[in-house]
Amino acid sequence: MTRSHHQRRARVLASTTAALGLMIGASTLASGTAQSAEPAGDCATPYDASLLKPGDAVSGLTVETGTTPEGFTGEVIGTL
């Protein structure tokens, strides 16, 4: 194999990789946006964040894995 043969193979590989990347990118754009689910009937109204002050105690529920919520506590350090 000559040097030009290696260069040609490298160009073909680079072109193929670029083409595949463009096709994958185009397929994600063509799929459209995700549909959001309707809110649950028992969805509580969120707390008004403007009422929070630094140092206020907070508690809540979260899910790290699965579907069983676990309680947590904390302290407000600020709001955005």
N, C-alpha and C positions, 0 to 999 in steps of 0.2 A: 504494500500500500504506500502510496506517495503522500507527501505532506498535504497536497491539495485535496486528496480524498478524505483525509481526517478533518480538514477544515469544512468540507462540504457536509460531512456527517454531522459536525457540530452545528452548522447553520440549520440543517434540517431538523435536528433535535430541538434547537432553540425556537424555530418557527412552530413546530408541533406543540411545544409546551405553551407558547404564547397563544396559539389558537385554542387550545384546550382551556386555558385560563379565561379567555374571552367568552367561550361558550358557557362555562360554568357561571361566570358573572352575569351573562345575559339571561340564563335560566332562572337565577334568583330574582332578577328584576321582572321577568315575565310572569312570575307566580303571583304577583299582586300583594296586597297588604293583608295582614292577619285580621281576622274577624274577632271582635271582642265579645265576651259573653255578657249576657244580661246580668245585672246585679242581683244578688240573692235577696229574697223577700225580707230577711231578717237583718239586712245590712244596716248597722248603726250609723248615725250621723257623726262625722269626724269632729274631734274636739277643736275649738277655735284656738289656733296656735298663737294668736295675738294676746291671749290671756296668760300665756306661760312666761315665767320670770326665771332668770338664773337662780339655781338653788332649789327650785320646786321639785318635790318628789314625784316620780312617775312610776306607773306599773302598766303592764300590758301582756298580750299573748303573742307568741310567734311560733312558727313551724320551721324547724331546721331540715328535717326529713320526714317523710310520711304525711299523715293528715291529723295527727293528734297535737293540739296546741299545748305549749308549755308556757308558764308564767315567767315574767322577768320584772325586775325593778331597776330603777336608776334615778339619776338626778339631772335636771335640765342644766346644760352648760351654755346654751344660747340657741337662737333660732335663725333660720335663713329667710 
